[in-house]
C-alpha cells in the first residue's frame, strides 16, 4: 500500500448537502490525497442518513483512487465500505475494533504524549496526526503541539506524520524544520470559494518544502 502523504482534507458533513458535494468534487478533481468525514453530523441526521451520505462520498472518491476515512465511527466505516477510520482517542475495546478493521487504514490523533506515538506504531497504525500546530476554532479540543514532540516522533516511529490545526498557506513554511509527510486541513479548504485552487496552493508549498529538505 502506498505511503500516505500530501493534502489530507477533513470535510464537515454538517455543510449543506449540495454545497458539500460540490466542494468535495472540486477537491477530488484537484487531487486531494486523503479525505476524512468529520464526526460532526447535522443533529437531525439518523444513522441511515449518515450511511447514505457516507456511501455517496465513498462512491464519489472511488474513481479518483482517494481513500475516504470516517472519523471515530468505525461501524459506519464498515457499513459504507470506507477505506478506514481516524480515531481522535484510543477506543476502550480497541482489540476487537482492530480485528474488525483488519485490511483498512487506521490513523490516530496524537498530541504531546510520546507514549501514544509508540503505541500507534506497535499497534500497526497507518499514520499519526498531530493536533494542533496552531490555534484554530475547528480544533478547540486539541492541545498545542510542541515542535520537539514532532521531532521526537520521527526518531521513534516510521509512521507517516500529518500536521493539523490552523495550518494556512501563510504559516505552513513555519513548519519547515519539522519532519512530516502531509497536512490535514478543514476550514482552510472547505471554507474557501475555490477549494481546487487552495489544494493546489497547499500541494505546491508541500512540494517546495520537500525539495528544500532534500537539498
N, C-alpha and C positions, 0 to 999 in steps of 0.2 A: 504494500500500500504506500502511495506517495506521502512523503512527509508534509504535514500541514504547515502552511506559511501564508504570508500575504495579508490581504484585507479580509477581516472577519466581521461580517455585518450582523448586528443584533437588531432584529426587527420587532417592533411593538405591535402585537396583534390587536391592540385597542384602537389603532388608527382605523378610520372609516374604511370599510371593505374595498371599494373601488380604488380609493387613493392608495391603500396598502399594496394592492396587487399591481397597480401602475408603477409605483416606486420600486417594488421588487423586480418587476420585469426589466426596468431600466438597469437596475443593479446587476442582474444576471447577464444581460447583454454586454455590460461594461466589464464583465469578467471577475466579479467578486469571487473570492476563493472559498469562503465558508459562510454559511447562512444559519443563524440561530433564531428560533422563535422564542422570544422572551416570555416568561410565565406571568404575563400581565394582561389578562383577558378582560373584555368588557363584562361588567357584573351580571348582565342579563344572559350571558352565554351558558348554555347547558353543555354537558360533556359531549353530546352529539354534535353540537355546534363547533366545539373545539376540534373534534376529529375531522369534521368536514373541511374546516379551514386549513388545518394542518395537511390533510391529504392534497388539497389544491396547491399548496405551496410546494410540497414534495414533488408533485407531478409537474409543476411549472419549472422546477430546478433540474429535473431529470435530463432533459435534452442537453443541458449545459455541463452535465457531469459535476454539478456543485453539490457537495454534501450538505444536507439540512439536519440540524440538531434541534431537539426540544430542550427547553430549559427546565430542569428539575423533574418534570413529569415523564418518567421512564416508561410507564404503561402507555401513555399517549404516543410515545415514540414507536412502540411496537405496533400499536393499533393503526398508525398512519404509515408504517414502514419507513420511518425516518432513518437516516444514516447513523444516528446516535443521540447521545444526551450530554448536556453540560450541567454539572451539578455545582451549585453555589456552596453547598455544605455536604459533608460526607453522610450519606443515609445510614440510619441505625441498622437496617437489615442489609447492609452492603454485600455480604457474601452471596445471598440469594439473588440480589439485583444484578450483581456481577455475572452470575451464571445465566440469568435471563437475557443479558445484553451481550452475550458472547458473539463475537464477529462484528459488533457495531463499535463506532467511535465513542470514546468516553473522555471527557475533559473535566477539570476541576478548577474552580476559582481558589487561588491561594493569596494570602496577604503576607504578613511578615513572619509567619510561622514556618520555619525551615523544616520542621518535622513533617508537616503536611506535604511538602515537596518530596521529601524522601519516601513518604507513604505512597504518594501518587506514582512515583517511579516503581516502587516494589509491587504495586497492585496492577501494573500493566496499563496505566492510563496512556492516552494518545497525545495529550498535551496538557499544559497548565496555563492559566490566565491570571495575571496579576492585576488586582483591582484595589485601589485606584492610584494611578500615577499622578493625576491632578484632580482637584476638586471638581465635582460635576453634579448637577441636580438629579441626573438619572442614576447616579450610583451613590446616593447618600448613605447607603448601608455599608459601604466599603470603607476600610481604613486606608489612609495614605501610605503607600508602599515606599519603603526606604530603598534608595538605589543599591546599597550594599546587599540587600536581600536578593535582588535580581542577579547581581554578580555571584553571590553565593549559590544561587540555584543552578547556574551554569556549571559551577565547579563540582556539584554533587549529583547532577542529573543530565541526561542526554535528551530529555523530552523537549519537543518544540515549546517555545515560550511566546505567549501573546501578552501584550501590554494593553491595558484598557483604563478608561476613566478620564474624561476630559481631554482626550488627545485630539488636537486640531492641527491643521497644516502649519499654523504659525508657531506651534510649540513642539512639533514632532522632532525637530533637529536637536532639541534639548536632551533627547534620549539617545543621542548618537553613541555615547560611550557605553551603553548598556547592551548586553547580548540578548537579542530577541529575534524571533522569526516572523512576527507579524503584529498587527494592531487590531483590536476589537473596537468597533465604533457603533454607536447608536445614533444620537441626535446629529452628529457631525456629517451624517449621510442622509438619514431619514427625514430630517427637518429642513433639508435644502430643496430648492426648486429644481435642481438638476443633479439627481443622485449619480448619474453616469459620469458626469464631468467631475464630481467630487471624488468618486472612486479613482478616476484617472489621476487626480492630483495626489491622492494618498499613495497609489502604486508608484508613481514617478518618484516621490520622496523616499519611499522604501528602497527602490532600486538605486537611488543616489547614495543613500546611507550604506547599502550593501557594498556598492562599488568602492566607497571610501574606506570601509573596513578592510577590504581585500588589499588595498594599496597601503 
